[in-house]
Amino acid sequence: MPDAIIIGGGGIGVASAYYLDKHGWDVTLIDKGELGHACSYANSCLVVPSHSDPIPAPGVISQAMRWMVKKDSPFFIRPRLDPQLLRFFLQFRRFCTEEAAAHGFDALLSLSRASLELFGELLDTGDARFFFERKGLIEVFLSEQGSEHGRRAKDALAAHGFRSMTLERDEVIDLEPAVAPTIRGGLFIEGEAHGYSYEYVRSLAATAEDNGVTILSGREVSSIHVEGRRVRGVELEGPRQRLDAELVVLAAGAWSRKLARQVGLDIPMQPAKGYSATIDSYDGAPIRPILVKERRVIVTPLDTRLRFGGTLELAGFDHGIHGDRYEAVKRGGCEVLKTPPPMENEAAWSGLRPVTPDGLPVIGRPKHLDGLIAATGHAMLGFTQSPITGKLVAQIASEEAPSVPVEPFRLDRF
Ligand SMILES: Cc1cc2nc3c(=O)[nH]c(=O)nc-3n(C[C@H](O)[C@H](O)[C@H](O)COP(=O)(O)OP(=O)(O)OC[C@H]3O[C@@H](n4cnc5c(N)ncnc54)[C@H](O)[C@@H]3O)c2cc1C
């Protein structure tokens, strides 16, 4: 019998497997599909602690309502009578305050910073081999209002120890000649990173497997098995099978809520769909990631590829790609590039981010059940926060002091 079973082979589950194994646990990692093929597959691949803001913030709801009337806006809610969605909004609204946003930022920043260090360690040891660069992040602004936002952001970032520079249009172009002269200005944040998320997941999983982790792909966990107040293992679909373990880690991304509910655990999460378009790179492509905040679009160079990512749709578990919103992601990225990208070998993708009402992940043990750790709900930051989440899971499981305070991420906070 394995000591630990992990449900979900995305960035969070794979890092949990890797660190649990390092802590001496005998681990089995189970995924209903292929490892890394869900939300960790074609996201925007940024590792940017400076952008550790939780989704709920003052003004977010009114901005979202204004966007709702535009068919190509970066935000959409599919109208439906869903009591869970209604409850999610009521809870979400409570966190749209300055105080909650500041608290959320500090909590998420501690995870993101610790993770950035761990990415360095994983690369140095060769335990994860993947495209990763620390060339900073450029935010470009299209209007005077945007540039004003940049100036304010610089001060706020400095207060958190980030080094950044506000840039005039020509300075942006000197730094990143791929940017079009139609932009107004920019903000450059030093030390930020980007890396190929899918390559990271696959590489870390391969190392974990070499170290002895058992990986079961294409097997769905239908339920978590409980006896009394103790988790005993999981039930698998097709062929039906029971697998026992001392510890079960729930890292099933956007799908975690359903499994949690079966064992009386309420994790109020919604799947929040985003899109990306990945093309072959070309002469004159950017070499640093570019955030176009006014369009809510990120352009990420990934070695031989270039990716445009964005949008947030609350449309349930639907992976469908809405043409107008997908085109708007590409348009928003192309708008700031000097050379129009040849859209060669374009790969369209959608992924479901696991989002909680306060925008923070849940990492920890439930009070009413032994033998379970939840590690999910990482919203926009699941790639960034994958290594530290895996390490925290291993530390919690092994009853070691966590390297980052985990109180803000406890399960019973809603
Ligand atoms: C457009 C877009 C851009 C993004 N950009 C960034 C970014 O720049 N930086 C960043 O840090 N984050 C980014 N994110 C967020 C990030 O992709 C997610 O937070 C992260 O991938 C979540 O990882 P996860 O392991 O929790 O979930 P997933 O990667 O979705 O993995 C969950 C896994 O669980 C498996 N599973 C589910 N149910 C079961 C079951 N019953 N049995 C067995 N297996 C199961 C699934 O098959 C899946 O493989 C972005 C997301 C999107 C959509």
The ligand as an SDF file (V2000), in Angstrom:
LIG
                    3D

 53 58  0  0  0  0  0  0  0  0999 V2000
   -5.1190   31.4870  -19.7640 C   0  0  0  0  0  0  0  0  0  0  0  0
   -4.4270   31.1390  -18.4680 C   0  0  0  0  0  0  0  0  0  0  0  0
   -3.2250   31.7570  -18.1540 C   0  0  0  0  0  0  0  0  0  0  0  0
   -2.5740   31.4800  -16.9560 C   0  0  0  0  0  0  0  0  0  0  0  0
   -1.3640   32.0360  -16.7220 N   0  0  0  0  0  0  0  0  0  0  0  0
   -0.6860   31.7350  -15.5950 C   0  0  0  0  0  0  0  0  0  0  0  0
    0.5950   32.2900  -15.3660 C   0  0  0  0  0  0  0  0  0  0  0  0
    1.1180   33.0350  -16.1820 O   0  0  0  0  0  0  0  0  0  0  0  0
    1.2370   31.9690  -14.2190 N   0  0  0  0  0  0  0  0  0  0  0  0
    0.6750   31.1440  -13.2870 C   0  0  0  0  0  0  0  0  0  0  0  0
    1.2900   30.9310  -12.2340 O   0  0  0  0  0  0  0  0  0  0  0  0
   -0.5350   30.5820  -13.4910 N   0  0  0  0  0  0  0  0  0  0  0  0
   -1.2290   30.8580  -14.6210 C   0  0  0  0  0  0  0  0  0  0  0  0
   -2.4590   30.3270  -14.8380 N   0  0  0  0  0  0  0  0  0  0  0  0
   -3.0720   29.5100  -13.7810 C   0  0  0  0  0  0  0  0  0  0  0  0
   -2.5120   28.0930  -13.7420 C   0  0  0  0  0  0  0  0  0  0  0  0
   -2.5260   27.5590  -15.0440 O   0  0  0  0  0  0  0  0  0  0  0  0
   -3.3630   27.2320  -12.8060 C   0  0  0  0  0  0  0  0  0  0  0  0
   -3.5230   27.8800  -11.5610 O   0  0  0  0  0  0  0  0  0  0  0  0
   -2.6800   25.8940  -12.5640 C   0  0  0  0  0  0  0  0  0  0  0  0
   -2.4320   25.2530  -13.7930 O   0  0  0  0  0  0  0  0  0  0  0  0
   -3.5240   25.0000  -11.6730 C   0  0  0  0  0  0  0  0  0  0  0  0
   -2.7920   23.8070  -11.4820 O   0  0  0  0  0  0  0  0  0  0  0  0
   -3.4690   22.5560  -10.8020 P   0  0  0  0  0  0  0  0  0  0  0  0
   -2.4640   21.4860  -10.7080 O   0  0  0  0  0  0  0  0  0  0  0  0
   -4.1910   22.9800   -9.5640 O   0  0  0  0  0  0  0  0  0  0  0  0
   -4.6470   22.1450  -11.8210 O   0  0  0  0  0  0  0  0  0  0  0  0
   -4.5720   21.4030  -13.2250 P   0  0  0  0  0  0  0  0  0  0  0  0
   -3.3490   21.7210  -13.9670 O   0  0  0  0  0  0  0  0  0  0  0  0
   -5.8840   21.6560  -13.8910 O   0  0  0  0  0  0  0  0  0  0  0  0
   -4.4550   19.8850  -12.8110 O   0  0  0  0  0  0  0  0  0  0  0  0
   -5.5080   19.1990  -12.1770 C   0  0  0  0  0  0  0  0  0  0  0  0
   -5.4020   17.7520  -12.6120 C   0  0  0  0  0  0  0  0  0  0  0  0
   -6.3330   16.9750  -11.8440 O   0  0  0  0  0  0  0  0  0  0  0  0
   -6.8080   15.9370  -12.6720 C   0  0  0  0  0  0  0  0  0  0  0  0
   -8.0610   15.4510  -12.1030 N   0  0  0  0  0  0  0  0  0  0  0  0
   -9.1870   16.1460  -11.8900 C   0  0  0  0  0  0  0  0  0  0  0  0
  -10.1440   15.3620  -11.3340 N   0  0  0  0  0  0  0  0  0  0  0  0
   -9.5880   14.1380  -11.2010 C   0  0  0  0  0  0  0  0  0  0  0  0
  -10.0760   12.8930  -10.7170 C   0  0  0  0  0  0  0  0  0  0  0  0
  -11.3350   12.7620  -10.2400 N   0  0  0  0  0  0  0  0  0  0  0  0
   -9.2520   11.8210  -10.7460 N   0  0  0  0  0  0  0  0  0  0  0  0
   -7.9710   11.9380  -11.2240 C   0  0  0  0  0  0  0  0  0  0  0  0
   -7.4730   13.0970  -11.7110 N   0  0  0  0  0  0  0  0  0  0  0  0
   -8.2650   14.1860  -11.6820 C   0  0  0  0  0  0  0  0  0  0  0  0
   -6.9770   16.6180  -14.0300 C   0  0  0  0  0  0  0  0  0  0  0  0
   -6.9920   15.6800  -15.0940 O   0  0  0  0  0  0  0  0  0  0  0  0
   -5.7820   17.5450  -14.0760 C   0  0  0  0  0  0  0  0  0  0  0  0
   -4.6750   16.9930  -14.7680 O   0  0  0  0  0  0  0  0  0  0  0  0
   -3.1540   30.5690  -16.0220 C   0  0  0  0  0  0  0  0  0  0  0  0
   -4.3490   29.9330  -16.3480 C   0  0  0  0  0  0  0  0  0  0  0  0
   -4.9900   30.2020  -17.5560 C   0  0  0  0  0  0  0  0  0  0  0  0
   -6.2670   29.4950  -17.8960 C   0  0  0  0  0  0  0  0  0  0  0  0
  1  2  1  0
  2  3  1  0
  2 52  2  0
  3  4  2  0
  4  5  1  0
  4 50  1  0
  5  6  2  0
  6  7  1  0
  6 13  1  0
  7  8  2  0
  7  9  1  0
  9 10  1  0
 10 11  2  0
 10 12  1  0
 12 13  2  0
 13 14  1  0
 14 15  1  0
 14 50  1  0
 15 16  1  0
 16 17  1  0
 16 18  1  0
 18 19  1  0
 18 20  1  0
 20 21  1  0
 20 22  1  0
 22 23  1  0
 23 24  1  0
 24 25  2  0
 24 26  1  0
 24 27  1  0
 27 28  1  0
 28 29  2  0
 28 30  1  0
 28 31  1  0
 31 32  1  0
 32 33  1  0
 33 34  1  0
 33 48  1  0
 34 35  1  0
 35 36  1  0
 35 46  1  0
 36 37  1  0
 36 45  1  0
 37 38  2  0
 38 39  1  0
 39 40  1  0
 39 45  2  0
 40 41  1  0
 40 42  2  0
 42 43  1  0
 43 44  2  0
 44 45  1  0
 46 47  1  0
 46 48  1  0
 48 49  1  0
 50 51  2  0
 51 52  1  0
 52 53  1  0
M  END
$$$$
